[in-house]
């Protein structure tokens, strides 16, 4: 059983479908043909039995046959056309026409003759081997033949079963031929249907092979209808479009990262070459210039480290969570971020009003997002300016008094590596707000920037609340 299944699985899909269709049709046709044959046989048998039951032999014929068998008369009456008639007594003695083939007497016939059964209906064989259908009935209630005793004679009327067998044989051959034609037609139709139905699958296979061979993600499969094949084609088109978009974003990320890395690397190489040339030639660099060079090298290294960290953060898939989510206090994270912001902008006045609010997020990622928001406020605040930070009902707002963001730039502030023209001279990679948006979205919140009244910008982070954990004892 296992071997045929393996051989079937080895066939092409369209061949398997054609075979399955042909097999299913063959089973159905065989069942219908068998049912038709059985019903027809039953009906023919019933008609033959009814014909025998309704056939009453003429009394004069019975009397003449009985007297002929006893030897009291040498003259036979005319034969009962179409039937074989014989008389059976209670001892099983048979009386039949001279040229007729004697029917085998059964116990049922004797039981009818001696009055134990009113009639008998069965199949038997004649002496010449002909299969016969026999109906035997008693003469107890009829006028017995001359010299006979009432109740001791039974009449057996028989007709050959070939009257049923021949039509059934003919019907069997007809059904066999028709079934064979039907199965062959079903196999051909199944193969045609399989080829037609699997044509979109062939197109899909060719498209997949083309993509695997050429890495061309622009190919699309025509979609027709709303069936499963259409859904599969539509899903494939969506997948290739997503892959193409992902590859484009990856290429853009690499290009943008290379562009952003070029500037600090160029500056760092220039400064290091100046220091190396000074040591090689023995011409000392003035102390003030040397300190400036070292400060610039440290700043460029810090910028490179920050950029690499941002790229690592963005290299994770969008659906991947940076770490396990925990219930943390947004006010505590904001307070820690404020301490770092005050160190980076010591000349600024930072005022905070934080109401306790608990959220479910990854603590380190959320703190980094808040730090990035505060860094932007520190970066764009004028010297001696102020920053207002407020946390109310799950919304953290950071307001600065800098130059603000033009309305045409607001839709782009969360894009990777995007920097407004006014910010290109300031340190940064253009990845900070992109990381903020990603982190807040993973925590189920929202973030946006909007112009403040007067001057400056308001950054807003909204996060859904979480049940406060009980304090540990």
Secondary structure, 3 states (H helix, E strand, C coil): CHHHHHHHHHCCHHHHHHHHHHHHHHHHHHHHHHHHHHHHHHHHHHHHHHHHHHCCCCHHHHHHHHHHHHCCCCCCCCCCCCCEEEEEECCCCEEECCCCCCECCCHHHHHHHCCCCCEEEEEEEECCCCEEEEEEEECCCCCCCCCCCCCCEEEEEEEECHHHHHHHHHHHHHHHHHHHHHHHHHHHHHHHHHHHHCHHHHHHHHHHHHHHHHCCCCCCCCCCCCCHHHHHHHHHHHHHHHHHHHHHHHHHHHHHHHHHHHHHHHHHHHHHHHHHHHHHHCCCCCHHHHHHHHHHHHHHHHHHHHHHHHHHHHHCCCCCCCCCCEEEEHHHHHHHHHHHHHHHCCCCEEEEEECCCEEEECHHHHHHHHHHHHHHHHHHCCCCCEEEEEEECCEEEEECCCCCCCHHHHHHCCCCCCCCHHHCCCCCCCCHHHHHHHHHHHCCCEEEEEECCCCCEEEEEECCECCCCCCCC
